[in-house]
Structures are given as C-alpha cells and as structure tokens.
C-alpha cells in the first residue's frame, strides 16, 4: 500500500485544496489525521 501526504497551508490559494480534492475523488480513504503545527519564530 502506498501513502500520500497532503499539507494545506493557511495561505493556500486553492491549488493545494484542489489537488487534495482530485485525489479524494479517485481514491478510498482508509485513515485520516489532523494536526496543527505552528511555525517557529511567530
């Protein structure tokens, strides 16, 4: 089984979200995780 990792930035112009949606339309999701990560120095 292969893994596909997606990272969506807060400042996304919609391209990352569109790529994720294309992937989800053609594949069955077995597991989903959600993490919030802060950038250092902010």
C-alpha positions in Angstrom: 0.0 0.0 0.0 1.3 3.5 -0.9 0.8 6.6 1.2 0.0 10.1 0.0 0.6 13.0 2.4 -1.0 16.4 2.0 -0.1 19.6 3.7 -2.5 22.5 3.4 -1.1 25.9 4.2 -3.3 28.7 5.8 -2.3 31.0 2.9 -3.3 28.4 0.2 -4.5 30.0 -3.0 -6.8 27.0 -3.6 -4.3 24.9 -5.6 -3.4 22.6 -2.6 -7.1 22.1 -1.8 -7.8 21.3 -5.4 -5.1 18.7 -5.5 -6.4 17.1 -2.4 -10.0 17.0 -3.8 -8.7 15.4 -7.0 -7.0 12.7 -5.1 -10.0 12.0 -2.8 -12.4 11.7 -5.8 -10.3 8.8 -7.2 -9.2 7.0 -4.0 -10.7 5.4 -1.0 -9.5 7.0 2.3 -8.6 4.4 5.0 -7.3 6.7 7.7 -7.2 10.5 8.3 -5.3 12.5 10.8 -5.4 16.2 11.5 -2.5 18.2 13.1 -1.9 21.8 13.8 1.7 23.0 13.6 2.9 26.4 14.5 5.8 28.0 12.6 8.8 28.8 14.9 9.5 32.5 15.5 6.0 33.8 15.1 
